[in-house]
Amino acid sequence: MGGSQVNQALVRRYFEVREGLRDPVAAWAKLTGNSQQYRPARGERRVPLDDGTAAELAAAAIVHTVALHGAEQVAALATSPLARLVGGLGGAVLTEHPCAPEQVLGARFAGPRADDWARGAYVLLWGENNRLVRTADTPWVIAGRYKGQKVVAIGTHPTRLSDETLVVRPGTDGALAMAMGHVLLKEFFLDRTPFDGHAMEWTDLPFLVRLREREEAYVPGGLTGGAFGRLSVYGGEAVEVLLPRFDDGPGVLRRGVPVLRDGDDLVTTVFDLLLAAYGVARPGLPGLWPSGYDDRHEPYTPAWQETYTGVAGSRALKTARELGVTAEKTGGRCVIVPGRLETPHADTAYRAMLALLVLTGCGGGWAQVGGAGIPLVPYLCLHACGEDRSDVGALSWALAEGLFARRTARSVLLEAVRDGWPMAPPPRVLALPRPIYPLPPEVDLLIGPDDHCDLSPPDPDLLTAAVARLAGGTVPAEPGGVREAGRMRLLVDHAWMHEYGEALPTYRPPGLGLPVKPTQLVRFM
């Protein structure tokens, strides 16, 4: 007997049916024709099963499901040992990774190479439970320590891996990231300009944005499609823009940007809007601005973030300067290793963290594997949850257009799927590395390590061989990600982002959340 465990009622019925048919796939087809004979026993006693038979049972379920229902109804969480096989078959690989890297770094972002982590000169371990969300290349971070790599841990608990630790209050990571961005913009874009060339070539900072009139001022509209010859249009006419603020309720920041006239329209650059959003003042611009780094009232200074995060303003300032100087001296060899953030607005915080890498020329330093996948939470919301009573419009910013008025998260998710957002049908075979809740109701075979699953994960090599044998062919490998360069976005120009006030980096304090935020459903194909 091997290390596999199987639900006793399931394996007894499988042996009974297979004995008469002598064909594992046909046996599984007959068994699932009356699945109520074993499904009610899910979560009850499991018994040992030899590895070969466990692989055969799982392979029979997979081959039958692919043939009858289609490959997309075989699903696996990306961290499951069976994910590579499922992806190779064309099944649904479910990812828990945030959508922010694709939104900021581009849809073709494939994550770092294995040695990128060891080459990093400055590493921020940012978030909780990093060991659960990092890839198998984690030892490369440790290997970099022998080359003088500095590691700073940011989270609610210290870690022994780091040289320094910034202990933040739960859910306030985005405030720290915004304050660090404030410092980088002032000291590395206004006081000095070491990253201007990178910004002009690889980011959307020089792109022009059309402004719309609103309440005797202006709000950002969409990109015009053209880039300006410089990062800024500063030096001529200026107007006041209204920008979202969430730290003091749904409020409004009144700050100025320089503008050019394009016919009847006023335009400014993404860079000019970014300076206004972060509160980096320049002489002659209207609006309310921070008086300096020690201003505790106007976002987003180091002193302002201290009120929310508990991190001393001097330490936020020091960390931002170290990141900028190291990126400048090493040509962008700085890395952020993202972990779980304790806030329903983690996607907003991740975009603020990503902005630090984009500004300093470290776009490849987001140490998380990219690639295609079906986001887990929307997948479960669609297939395992019923109608919800959430009010999606409750999170819109103060000057929103009412795009989400009286709408639920499920209705927005369905709209996104109709518009081409990646989704798969409900699973018949589902492989998990750990328990999740809720589960889709019509799963014929649930593969996972705990007693609530039908079968513990069989050996991937044995299962691959069994699938190839029963299907009469070979199983293709899951395609790897392709590293392609493209412009990185600090303005995520999408109607849903503008409606929520999150088109530019911002900070949302922890609090009210939704089953699925519309900003998590924005994807550029």
MISE-776872 format. One record per atom (N, C-alpha, C, O): residue in one letter; x negated, z negated, y negated. Coordinates in steps of 0.2 Angstrom, whole numbers, plus 5000, padded with zeros to 4 digits. Layout:
N
AXZY/...
***
This chain:
525
M499650005006/M500050005000/M499650004994/M499049974994/G499850034989/G499450044983/G499649994977/G500049944979/G499550014971/G499649974965/G500349984962/G500549954957/S500650034965/S501350064962/S501850014964/S501849984969/Q502350004959/Q502949964960/Q503550014959/Q503550054954/V504050004963/V504650044962/V505350004963/V505349954967/N505850014960/N506449984961/N506749994968/N506750044971/Q506849934971/Q507049934978/Q507649974980/Q507650014985/A508149974976/A508750014977/A508650094976/A508850134980/L508250104972/L508050174971/L507650204977/L507850254979/V507150174978/V506650194984/V507050194990/V506950244995/R507550154992/R507850154998/R508350214998/R508350245003/R508650224993/R509150284993/R508650354993/R508950404996/Y508150354990/Y507650414990/Y507450424997/Y507450484999/F507250375001/F507050385008/F507550405012/F507450445016/E508150385011/E508750405015/E508950475014/E509050515019/V508950495008/V509050565006/V508550615009/V508650665011/R507850595007/R507350635009/R507250645017/R507050695019/E507450595020/E507450595028/E507850655030/E507650685035/G508450665027/G508850725030/G508650785027/G508750835031/L508350795021/L508250855018/L507550885019/L507450945018/R507050835020/R506350855020/R506050885014/R505550925015/D506450885009/D506150915003/D506250874997/D506850854995/P505650844994/P505750794989/P506150814983/P506550774980/V506050884981/V506450904975/V507250904976/V507650884972/A507350934982/A508050934984/A508350864985/A508950854983/A507950814987/A508150744988/A508350714981/A508850684981/W507850734977/W507950704970/W508650734967/W509050694964/A508750794968/A509350824965/A509950794968/A510450784964/K509950784974/K510550754977/K510650684975/K511150654974/L510050644974/L510050574972/L510350564965/L510750524964/T510150614961/T510350604954/T511150634953/T511450624948/G511350664958/G512050694958/G512550634958/G513050634956/N512250574961/N512650514961/N512150454959/N512050404963/S511950454953/S511450414950/S511750344949/S511350294949/Q512350334949/Q512650264949/Q512550224955/Q512650164955/Q512250254960/Q512050214966/Q511450174965/Q511350124968/Y511050194960/Y510450154959/Y510350134952/Y509950084951/R510650164947/R510550144940/R510750074939/R510450034935/P511350054941/P511549984940/P511049934942/P511049874940/A510549954947/A510049904949/A509449904945/A508949864947/R509449944940/R508849954936/R508649884933/R509149854930/G508049854933/G507949794931/G507949734936/G507749684935/E508149754942/E508149704947/E507549714951/E507049734949/R507549694957/R506849684961/R506549754962/R506849804963/R505849744961/R505349804963/R504949784968/R504749724969/V504749834972/V504349824978/V503749874978/V503749924975/P503249854982/P502649894982/P502749964985/P503249974989/L502450014983/L502450084986/L501750114985/L501450104980/D501650154991/D500950184991/D500850234985/D501350264983/D500250244983/D500150284977/D500450364978/D500650394974/G500250384984/G500450454986/G501250464985/G501450514982/T501650414988/T502350424988/T502650414981/T503150444979/A502350364977/A502550354970/A502450424966/A502850444962/A501850454967/A501750514964/A502250574966/A502450614962/E502350574972/E502850624975/E503550614972/E503850664970/L503750544971/L504450534969/L504450554961/L504950584959/A503950534957/A503950554950/A503950634949/A504250654945/A503550664954/A503450734953/A504050774955/A504250824952/A504450744960/A505050774962/A505550774956/A505950814954/A505650714953/A506050704947/A505850754941/A506350784938/I505250764940/I504950804934/I505150874936/I505450914932/V504950894942/V505050964944/V505850984944/V506051044941/H506250944946/H506950954946/H507250954939/H507651004938/T507050914935/T507250904928/T507050974924/T507450994921/V506450994925/V506251054921/V506651114924/V506751154919/A506751114930/A507051174933/A507851174931/A508051234929/L508151124931/L508851114930/L509051104922/L509551134920/H508651064919/H508851044912/H508351074907/H508551074901/G507751094909/G507251114904/G506751064903/G506851004904/A506151084901/A505551034901/A505650984895/A505350934896/E506051004890/E506050954884/E506450894886/E506450844882/Q506750894892/Q507150834894/Q506650784899/Q506950734902/V506050804899/V505550754902/V505150734896/V504850774892/A505150664895/A504850644888/A504350584890/A504450554895/A503850574886/A503350524887/A503050504880/A502950544876/L502950434879/L502650414873/L501950434873/L501650434879/A501650444867/A501050474867/A500450434870/A499950464872/T500550364870/T500050324873/T500150314880/T499750274883/S500650344883/S500750334891/S500250384894/S500050434892/P499950354900/P499450394904/P499750464906/P499350504908/L500450474906/L500750534908/L500850584903/L501150634904/A500650564896/A500850604891/A500550674891/A500850724889/R499850674893/R499550744894/R499950794899/R499950854897/L500150764904/L500450804909/L501150824906/L501350884907/V501550784903/V502150804900/V502050854894/V502450904894/G501550844890/G501450894885/G501250964888/G501451014885/G500850964893/G500651024897/G501251064899/G501251124900/L501751024902/L502351054904/L502851084899/L503351114900/G502751064893/G503151084887/G503651024886/G504151044882/G503550964888/G504050914887/G503950884881/G503550904877/A504350834879/A504350794873/A503850744873/A503950694877/V503350744869/V502850694868/V503050654862/V503050684856/L503250584863/L503450544857/L502950504854/L502550474857/T502850514847/T502350484844/T502550424839/T503150434836/E502150374839/E502350324834/E501950324828/E501950284823/H501550374827/H501150384821/H501550404815/H502050434815/P501350374809/P501750394803/P501750464801/P501250494803/C502250484797/C502250554795/C501850564789/C501650624787/A501550514786/A501250524780/A500550564780/A500450604775/P500150564786/P499550604786/P499750684785/P499450724782/E500350704789/E500550774788/E500750794781/E500650844779/Q501150744778/Q501350754771/Q500850764766/Q500850804762/V500250724767/V499750724762/V499150774764/V498950804760/L498950764770/L498350804772/L498550874775/L498150914776/G499150884777/G499350954779/G499650944786/G499450904790/A500050994788/A500350994795/A499851004800/A500050994806/R499351044799/R498851054804/R498251004804/R497751014808/F498350944801/F497950894802/F497850864809/F498350854812/A497250864812/A497150854819/A496750784820/A496650774826/G496650754815/G496250684816/G495550694816/G495250754816/P495150644817/P494450644817/P494150664823/P494450654828/R493550694823/R493150704829/R492950634832/R492850584828/A492650624838/A492450564841/A491950534837/A491850474835/D491450574834/D490850544831/D490950534824/D490550504820/D491550554821/D491650544814/D491650474812/D491450454807/W491950434817/W491950354816/W491350324815/W491150284811/A490850344820/A490150324820/A489750344814/A489350304811/R489950404811/R489550424805/R489850394799/R489550404794/G490450364799/G490750334793/G490250284790/G490050234793/A490150284783/A489650234780/A490050174778/A489850124777/Y490750184777/Y491150134774/Y491850134778/Y492150194777/V492050084781/V492650084785/V493150034783/V492949974782/L493750054782/L494250004780/L494750004786/L495050044788/L494749944790/L495249934795/L495849904792/L495849844790/W496349944791/W496949924787/W497549914791/W497849964793/G497749854791/G498449844795/G498349804801/G497749784803/E498849784804/E498849734810/E498849774816/E499049834817/N498649734822/N498649764828/N498249834829/N498549874832/N497749834826/N497349904826/N497149924833/N497149984834/R497049874837/R496849894844/R497449924848/R497249964853/L498049914846/L498549954849/L498750024846/L498950064850/V498550034840/V498650104837/V498050144837/V498150204836/R497450124838/R496950164838/R496850204844/R497150184849/T496450254844/T496350294850/T495850274854/T495550214853/A495650304860/A495150284864/A494450284861/A494050264864/D494450314856/D493750324852/D493550254848/D493050264845/T493950204849/T493850144845/T493050124846/T492850104840/P492750124851/P492050104852/P491550134847/P491050104845/W491750194844/W491350224839/W491350194833/W490850194829/V491850154831/V491750114825/V491250064826/V490850044821/I491250024832/I490749974833/I490050014833/I489549984831/A489950064836/A489350104836/A489050114829/A488450114828/G489550124824/G489250144818/G488950084814/G488550084810/R489150024817/R488849964814/R488049964815/R487749934810/Y487749994820/Y487049994821/Y486750034816/Y486150034815/K487150084812/K486850124807/K486950104800/K486850134795/G487150034799/G487250004793/G487950014790/G488050004784/Q488350034794/Q489050044792/Q489349984790/Q489249924793/K489749984784/K490049924781/K490849924783/K491149984782/V491049874786/V491749874788/V492149814784/V491949754784/V492649834781/V493149794778/V493849794781/V494149844782/A494049734783/A494649724786/A495249704781/A495049654777/I495749734781/I496349724776/I496949714781/I497149754784/G497249654780/G497849634784/G498049564783/G497749524779/T498449544787/T498749474786/T498349424790/T498449364789/H497849444794/H497449404798/H496749424798/H496649484799/P496249384798/P495549404799/P495349444805/P495749434810/T494849474806/T494549504812/T493849494812/T493449504807/R493549484818/R492849474819/R492449544818/R491849544818/L492849604818/L492449664818/L492149674811/L491749714810/S492349634806/S492249664799/S491649624796/S491549564798/D491449654790/D490949614786/D491349574781/D491049524779/E491849604779/E492249564774/E493049574776/E493249624779/T493449524774/T494149524775/T494549514769/T494449464765/L495049564768/L495549544762/L496149524765/L496449574769/V496349464765/V496949444768/V497549454763/V497649424757/V498049504765/V498549514760/V499249484763/V499249474769/R499649474759/R500349454761/R500749504765/R500649564763/P501149484770/P501449544774/P501849594770/P502249574766/G501749654771/G502049704768/G501849724761/G502149774758/T501349704759/T501149714752/T500549764751/T500249764746/D500349794757/D499749834757/D499749884752/D499249904749/G500349914751/G500449974746/G500249954739/G499949994735/A500349884737/A500149864730/A499349864730/A499149884724/L499049844735/L498349844735/L498049914734/L497549924730/A498349964738/A498150034738/A498250064731/A497850104729/M498750044728/M498950074721/M498450044716/M498150084712/A498249984717/A497749954712/A497049984713/A496750004708/M496849994719/M496250034721/M496250104718/M495750124715/G496850134718/G496850204716/G496850204708/G496550254705/H497050154705/H497050144698/H496250144696/H496050174691/V495850104699/V495150094698/V494850164699/V494450184695/L494950194705/L494650264706/L494750314701/L494350344699/L495350314699/L495550364694/L495250354687/L494950404684/K495150294685/K494850274679/K494050284679/K493850314675/E493750264684/E493050254684/E492750324687/E492150334686/F493050354691/F492750414694/F493150484692/F492950534695/F493550474688/F493850544685/F493950544678/F493850594675/L493950484674/L493950484667/L493250464664/L492950494660/D492950404667/D492350374664/D491750424667/D491350444663/R491850444673/R491350494676/R491750544680/R492350534681/T491450594682/T491850654686/T491450674692/T491450734693/P491250634696/P490950654702/P491350694707/P491150734712/F492050684707/F492450714712/F492850774709/F493350794712/D492750794703/D493150844700/D493150914704/D493650944705/G492550934706/G492450994710/G492850994716/G493251044718/H492850934720/H493250934726/H493950934724/H494350964728/A494150894719/A494850894717/A495150964715/A495750984717/M494751004712/M494951074710/M495051124716/M495451164716/E494651114721/E494651154727/E495051134732/E495351184736/W495151074733/W495451054740/W496051014739/W496350994744/T496250994733/T496950954732/T497350994727/T497251044724/D497950964726/D498450994722/D498450964715/D498850984711/L497950934713/L497850894707/L497950944701/L498250934696/P497651004701/P497651054696/P498251094695/P498351134691/F498751084700/F499351124700/F499851104694/F499851044693/L500251154692/L500651134686/L501351114689/L501651144694/V501651064685/V502351034687/V502751044681/V502651034676/R503351074683/R503851084678/R504251014676/R504350974681/L504351004670/L504650934668/L505350954666/L505551004663/R505850904668/R506550914666/R506750854661/R506550804662/E507150874657/E507450824652/E507850774655/E508250794659/R507750714653/R508250664656/R508150604651/R507650574650/E508750584648/E508850524644/E508350524639/E507950474638/E508250574635/E507850574629/E507150574631/E506650554626/A506950594637/A506250594639/A506250644645/A506650694644/Y505750644649/Y505750694654/Y505550664661/Y505350604661/V505750694666/V505550674673/V505250734677/V505350794675/P504850714682/P504450774685/P504950814689/P505450784692/G504850884689/G505250924693/G504850954699/G504450914701/G504851014700/G504451044706/G503851074703/G503751094697/L503451094708/L502851134706/L503051204704/L503551234707/T502651234699/T502751294697/T502451354702/T502651414701/G502051334706/G501751374711/G501051404708/G500651434712/G500851384702/G500151404699/G499751344698/G499951284697/A499051354698/A498551304696/A498351314689/A498251374687/F498151264686/F497851264679/F497051274680/F496851254686/G496751294675/G495951304676/G495651244676/G495051234677/R495951184674/R495651114674/R496151064677/R496651084678/L495851004678/L496350954681/L496850934676/L497350914678/S496650934670/S497150914665/S497250964659/S496851004658/V497850954656/V498050994650/V497950944644/V498250964638/Y497650894644/Y497550844639/Y497150874633/Y496750914633/G497450854627/G497150874621/G497650904616/G497450924610/G498250914618/G498750944613/G499350904613/G499350844612/E499950934614/E500550904614/E500650854619/E500350864625/A501050804618/A501250754623/A501950734623/A502250734618/V502250714629/V502950694629/V502950624634/V502450614637/E503450594633/E503550534637/E503950554644/E504450584644/V503650524649/V503950544656/V504250474659/V503950424657/L504750484663/L505050424666/L504850424673/L505050474677/L504550374676/L504350364683/L504650304686/L504750254683/P504650314693/P505050254696/P504550194697/P503950194697/R504950134697/R504550074698/R505050024702/R505650024701/F504750004707/F505149964712/F504949894713/F505249854716/D504349874710/D504149804710/D504649754706/D504649694708/D504949774702/D505449734698/D506149764698/D506449774693/G506349774704/G506949804705/G506949874704/G506349904702/P507449914705/P507449994704/P507350004696/P507850004693/G506750004694/G506650014687/G506350074685/G506250124689/V506150084679/V505850144676/V505250124672/V505250084668/L504650164673/L504050164669/L504150214664/L504250274665/R503950204658/R503950254652/R503250264650/R502850214647/R502950324652/R502250334651/R502250404648/R502650444650/G501650424645/G501550494642/G501150534646/G500650514649/V501250604646/V500850654649/V500750704644/V501150724640/P500150734644/P500050794640/P500450854643/P500450864649/V500650904639/V501050964641/V500751024638/V500451024633/L500951084641/L500951144639/L501651174639/L502051154643/R501751224635/R502351264635/R502351324639/R501851364638/D502851334644/D502851394648/D503551424646/D504051404650/G503551464641/G504251484639/G504651434636/G504451394631/D505251424639/D505651364637/D505551304640/D505751244639/D505051304645/D504951244649/D504251204647/D503851234644/L504251144648/L503651104648/L503351094654/L503651074659/V502651104655/V502351094661/V501751044660/V501451044654/T501551014665/T500950964665/T500650974672/T500951004676/T500050944673/T499750954680/T499850894684/T500050834682/V499750894691/V499850844695/V499450784693/V499550724694/F498750804691/F498350754689/F498550714683/F498550654683/D498850744678/D499050704672/D499650664674/D499750604672/L500150684679/L500650644681/L500350584685/L500650524685/L499850594689/L499550544693/L499250484689/L499350424690/L498950504684/L498650454679/L499250414676/L499150354675/A499750444674/A500350414672/A500650364677/A500850304675/A500750384683/A501050344688/A500550284690/A500850234691/Y499950294690/Y499450234691/Y499350194685/Y499050144685/G499550214679/G499450174673/G498750184670/G498550134667/V498450234671/V497750244668/V497850284661/V498050334661/A497750244656/A497850264649/A497350304646/A496750304648/R497550354642/R497150394638/R497350394630/R497950384629/P496950394625/P497150394618/P497650444616/P497550504618/G498150424613/G498650474610/G499250484614/G499650524612/L499250454620/L499850464624/L500350414623/L500250354623/P501050434623/P501550384621/P501650344628/P501450354633/G502050294627/G502350254633/G501950184633/G501550164628/L502150144638/L501950074639/L501350084644/L501450104650/W500750054643/W500150064647/W499849994648/W499949944644/P499549984654/P499149924654/P498549914649/P498349964647/S498449854647/S497949844642/S497249844645/S496749844642/G497249834652/G496549834655/G496649814662/G497249804665/Y496149804666/Y496149784673/Y496449714674/Y496749694679/D496449674669/D496749604669/D497449594667/D497649544666/D497749654666/D498449654664/D498949644670/D498849684675/R499249584670/R499649564676/R500349594676/R500749584681/H500549624670/H501249644670/H501449724671/H501949734673/E500949764669/E501049834669/E500749864676/E500149854677/P501149894680/P500849924686/P500349974684/P500450004679/Y499749994688/Y499549964694/Y498849934694/Y498449964697/T498749884690/T498049854689/T497849814695/T498249784698/P497249794695/P496949744700/P497349674699/P497449644704/A497449654693/A497749594691/A498449594693/A498749544696/W498749654692/W499549664694/W499649654701/W500049614703/Q499149684705/Q499249674713/Q499149604715/Q499449584720/E498749564712/E498649504714/E499249454715/E499349414719/T499749464710/T500349434711/T500749444717/T501049404720/Y500649504720/Y501049524726/Y500649514732/Y500949494737/T500049534732/T499649534738/T499249464740/T499149444745/G499149424734/G498749364735/G497949384735/G497549334735/V497749444735/V497049464734/V496849464727/V497149494723/A496249424726/A496049424719/A495849484716/A495649534720/G496049494710/G495949564707/G495249584707/G495049644707/S494749534706/S494049554707/S493849584713/S493449624714/R494149564719/R494049584725/R494349654726/R493949694730/A494949664724/A495149734724/A494749784720/A494649844722/L494549764714/L494049804710/L493449814714/L493249874714/K493149764717/K492549774720/K492549824726/K492149874727/T493149814730/T493249864736/T493349934734/T493049984737/A493749944728/A493850014726/A493150044724/A493050104725/R492750004720/R492150034718/R491650054723/R491350104723/E491650004729/E491250024734/E491450084738/E491050124740/L492150094739/L492350154742/L492150214738/L491950264741/G492250214731/G492050274727/G491350284727/G491150344728/V490950234726/V490250244726/V489950274733/V489550314733/T490150244738/T489950264745/T490150334746/T489750374749/A490750354744/A491050424745/A490550474741/A490450524743/E490450454735/E490050494731/E489350504734/E489050564734/K489050454736/K488350454738/K488250484745/K487750514747/T488750484749/T488750504756/T489150574757/T489150594763/G489450594752/G489750664753/G490450654757/G490650694760/G490750594756/G491450584759/G491450554765/G491950564769/R490950514767/R490950484774/R491250414774/R490950364776/C491850404771/C492250344771/C492850354776/C493150404776/V493050304779/V493550304784/V494050244783/V493950194782/I494750264784/I495250214785/I495550214792/I495750274794/V495550164795/V495850154802/V496550124801/V496550064800/P497050154801/P497750124799/P497950084805/P497950104811/G498350034804/G498649994808/G499349984806/G499650014802/R499749944810/R500449924808/R500549884802/R500149844801/L500949904798/L501049874791/L501749844792/L502249874794/E501849774790/E502449734791/E502949754785/E503049704781/T503149814785/T503649834779/T504049894782/T503749934785/P504649894780/P505049954782/P504850014778/P505050074779/H504450004773/H504250054768/H503450074770/H503050084765/A503250074776/A502650084778/A502350154776/A501850164775/D502850204777/D502650274775/D502450274768/D501950314766/T502750244763/T502550244756/T501850214756/T501450234752/A501750154759/A501150124759/A500550164761/A500050174759/Y500750204767/Y500250244770/Y500050304765/Y499450324765/R500550324761/R500350384757/R499850354751/R499450394749/A499950294749/A499550264744/A498850254747/A498350264743/M498850234753/M498150224756/M497850294757/M497250304756/L498150344759/L497950414760/L497650444753/L497150474753/A498050424748/A497750444741/A497050424740/A496750464736/L496850364742/L496150344741/L495650394744/L495150404741/L495850414750/L495350464753/L495350534750/L494850564749/V495950554748/V496050624745/V495650624738/V495250664737/L495650564734/L495350564728/L494550564728/L494250584724/T494350534734/T493650524735/T493350574739/T492750574741/G493650634741/G493350684745/G493350664752/G492850694756/C493750614755/C493650594762/C494250614766/C494450574770/G494550674765/G495150684768/G495150684776/G495650674779/G494550694779/G494450694786/G494350624788/G494250614794/G494450574784/G494250504786/G494850464788/G494850404788/W495450494789/W496050454791/W495950454799/W496150504802/A495750394801/A495550384808/A496150374813/A496250324816/Q496550424813/Q497150424818/Q497250504820/Q497250544817/V497350504827/V497350574830/V498050604827/V498550574827/G497950664825/G498550704823/G498850744828/G498650734834/G499150794826/G499450844831/G500250844832/G500550794829/A500550884835/A501250894835/A501550834840/A501150814844/G502150814838/G502450764842/G503150754840/G503250774834/I503550724843/I504250704841/I504150624839/I504050584843/P504350614833/P504250544830/P504750494834/P505350514835/L504550444837/L504950404841/L505550374838/L506050374841/V505450344832/V506050304829/V506650354828/V507250334830/P506550414825/P507150454824/P507450484831/P508050494832/Y506950484836/Y507150514843/Y507650454846/Y508150474848/L507450394845/L507950344848/L508550334844/L509050324846/C508450344837/C509050334833/C509550394834/C510150374834/L509350444836/L509850504838/L510150494845/L510650514846/H509750474850/H509950474857/H510150414860/H510450404865/A509950354856/A510050294859/A510450244855/A510750194857/C510650264849/C511050224844/C511650264842/C511650324842/G512150224841/G512750264839/G512750274831/G512250274828/E513350274828/E513450284821/E513250214818/E513350164820/D512850224812/D512650164808/D513050164802/D513350214800/R513050104799/R513350094792/R512850094786/R513050064781/S512250114787/S511750104782/S511950154776/S512250204777/D511750134770/D511850174764/D511250194762/D510750164759/V511050264764/V510450294762/V510350294755/V509750284752/G510850304751/G510750304744/G510550244740/G510350244735/A510550184744/A510350124741/A509650114739/A509450074735/L509250154742/L508550154741/L508250214736/L507750214735/S508750254734/S508550304729/S508350264722/S508550214721/W507950304718/W507650274712/W508150274707/W508750304707/A508050234701/A508550224696/A508850284693/A509450284691/L508450344693/L508750404690/L508850454695/L508750514693/A509050434701/A509150484706/A509750524704/A510150514700/E509850584708/E510350634706/E510950624711/E511450654710/G510950574715/G511550554719/G511550594726/G512050604729/L510950624728/L510950664734/L511150634740/L511450664745/F511050564740/F511150524746/F511750484746/F511850434749/A512150494740/A512750444739/A513250444745/A513450494748/R513350384747/R513850374753/R513650404759/R514050434763/R513050414761/R512750444767/R512450394771/R512150354769/T512450404778/T512150364783/T511450394785/T511350454784/A511050354788/A510350374790/A510450434796/A510150474796/R510950424800/R511150464805/R511350534803/R511150584805/S511750534797/S511950604795/S511350644792/S511350704792/V510950604788/V510350634786/V509850664791/V509550714790/L509750624796/L509350644802/L509650704805/L509250754807/L510250704806/L510650764809/L510450834805/L510350884807/E510550824798/E510350874793/E509650904794/E509550964794/A509250854795/A508550874795/A508350914802/A508050954802/V508750894807/V508650924813/V508950994813/V508651044815/R509451004810/R509751074809/R509351114805/R509351174806/D508951084800/D508451124796/D507851134799/D507351164796/G507751114805/G507151134809/G506651074810/G506151084813/W506851014808/W506450954810/W506350954817/W506850954821/P505750934820/P505650934827/P506050884830/P505950824828/M506350894836/M506750854839/M506850884846/M506850944847/A506950834851/A507050864858/A507750834860/A507950784858/P508050864866/P508650834868/P508550764872/P507950744873/P509050724873/P508950664877/P508650674883/P508750724887/P508250624885/P507750624891/P508150614898/P508650574898/R507950644903/R508150634910/R507650594913/R507750554917/V506950614912/V506450574914/V506050544908/V505850584904/L505850484908/L505550454902/L504950404904/L505050364908/A504350424902/A503750384904/A503550334898/A503450364892/L503550274899/L503350224893/L502750184895/L502650164901/P502250164890/P501750124892/P501950054891/P501550004893/R502550034888/R502749974886/R503449974885/R503750024884/P503849914885/P504549914884/P504749944877/P504349924872/I505249984876/I505549994870/I506349984870/I506549984875/Y506549974864/Y507349964864/Y507549994857/Y507249994852/P508150024858/P508650034864/P508350094867/P507950134865/L508650104874/L508450164878/L509050214878/L509550194878/P508850274878/P509350324879/P509750314886/P509450284890/P510450324886/P510850294891/P510750334898/P510850314903/E510650404897/E510650444903/E510050464906/E509950514909/V509550414907/V508950424910/V508950414917/V509150364920/D508750474921/D508750464928/D508150424931/D508250394936/L507550434928/L507050404930/L506650374924/L506450414920/L506550304924/L506250274919/L505550244922/L505550204926/I504950274919/I504350264922/I503950214917/I503950234911/G503750154919/G503450104914/G503250044918/G503350044924/P502850004915/P502449944918/P502949884920/P502749844924/D503449884916/D503849814917/D504449824922/D504549874924/D504749764924/D505249764929/D505849804927/D506249814931/H505949814921/H506549854919/H506549924920/H507049964919/C505949944922/C505850024923/C505950034931/C505849984935/D506150094933/D506250114940/D505550114943/D505550094949/L505050144940/L504350154944/L503850144939/L503850164933/S503350104941/S502650094937/S502350164937/S502350204942/P501950174932/P501650244931/P501150264937/P500650224938/P501250314940/P500850334945/P500150364943/P500150374937/D499650364947/D499050394945/D499150464942/D499450504945/P498850474936/P499050544933/P498750604937/P499050654937/D498150594940/D497850654944/D498350664950/D498450724952/L498550614953/L498950624959/L499650654957/L499850694961/L499850634951/L500550654949/L500450734947/L500850774949/T499950744944/T499750814942/T499750864948/T500050914948/A499350834953/A499350874959/A499950884963/A500150934966/A500350834963/A501050834966/A501550874962/A501850914966/V501550874956/V501950924952/V501750994953/V502151044954/A501051014954/A500851074955/A501051104962/A501251154963/R501051054967/R501251074974/R501951084974/R502151134977/L502351044971/L503151054972/L503351104968/L503851144969/A503051124962/A503251174958/A502951244960/A503151294957/G502451244964/G502151304967/G501651334962/G501651394961/G501351294958/G500851324953/G500451274950/G500451214952/T500051294945/T499651244941/T499951214935/T500451244932/V499751154933/V500051124927/V499551134921/V498951114921/P499751174916/P499351184910/P499151114906/P499551074906/A498551114903/A498451054900/A498751054893/A498951114890/E498851004890/E499150994883/E498651024878/E498051004878/P498851074874/P498451104869/P498151054864/P498551004862/G497551054863/G497251004858/G497351034851/G497551084850/G497250984846/G497351004839/G496851044836/G496251044839/V496951084832/V496551134828/V496351104821/V496851094817/R495751094820/R495551074813/R495551124808/R495151174808/E496051124804/E496051184799/E496051144792/E496451094791/A495751174787/A495751144781/A496251184776/A496451234778/G496451144772/G496951164767/G497051114761/G496751064761/R497451134756/R497451084750/R497851024752/R498351034756/M497650974750/M497950904751/M498450894746/M498250904740/R498950854747/R499450844742/R499550774740/R499550724744/L499450764733/L499650694731/L500350694727/L500650644726/L500650754726/L501350764725/L501650794730/L501550854732/V502050754734/V502450784740/V503150814737/V503650774736/D503050884736/D503650914732/D504250934736/D504250984739/H504650884737/H505250894742/H505850854738/H505750804735/A506450884739/A507050854735/A507150784738/A507350744733/W507050774744/W507150704746/W506650654744/W506850594742/M506050674743/M505550634740/M505650614732/M505650564730/H505850674729/H506050664722/H506650614721/H506650574717/E507150614726/E507750574725/E507550504726/E507850454723/Y507050494731/Y506850424732/Y506350394727/Y506150334728/G506150434723/G505550414718/G504950414721/G504450374719/E504750444727/E504150444731/E503750504731/E503350514736/A503950554727/A503550614727/A502850604725/A502350634728/L502650554720/L502050534719/L501850464722/L502350424724/P501250444723/P501150374726/P501450324722/P501450324716/T501750274725/T502050214722/T502050154727/T501750164732/Y502350104725/Y502350044729/Y503050014729/Y503450014724/R503250004735/R503949974737/R503849904740/R503449904745/P504049854737/P503949784741/P504349784747/P504849824748/P504149744752/P504549734758/P505249704757/P505349674752/G505649724761/G506349704759/G506849754763/G506849764769/L507349774759/L507849824762/L507549884766/L507149914763/G507749894772/G507549954776/G508149994778/G508749974778/L508050044782/L508550084785/L508250104792/L507650104793/P508750124796/P508550144803/P508050204802/P507550204806/V508150254798/V507750304797/V507750324789/V508250344787/K507150314786/K507150334779/K507150414778/K506750444782/P507450444774/P507450514773/P506750534771/P506550594773/T506350494768/T505650514766/T505150524773/T504650554773/Q505450494778/Q505050494785/Q505250564788/Q504950574793/L505750594786/L505950664789/L505750724785/L505950774787/V505250714780/V504950764776/V504350794780/V503950764781/R504450854782/R503850884785/R503750964783/R504250994782/F503150984782/F503051044779/F502751084785/F502251074788/M503051134787/M502951174793/M502351224791/M502151264796/
***
